[in-house]
């Protein structure tokens, strides 16, 4: 799956993996909770640029990724910088993105 298309539980699951968590029982909501995602933005020095409407550009190192919100763009960018532009995720998580 393309990291630029990750949302919801799939995005949060991949971020948790990047953060070193293996327990799937509880996942912080990195993509909607500033208390969880904001610390990553600050630590990783992710820049956010308003592209107008519901479009944000996140820049993390040499990666640039778009999202509908600041947190989604930033968290996608974080994942892309750590794991690349395409990743393998569990089928049940990838199906969640189809809805």
Helices and strands as residue ranges (DSSP letters): G 3-5, H 8-18, H 34-44, E 47-50, E 56-60, E 63-67, H 70-83, H 91-96
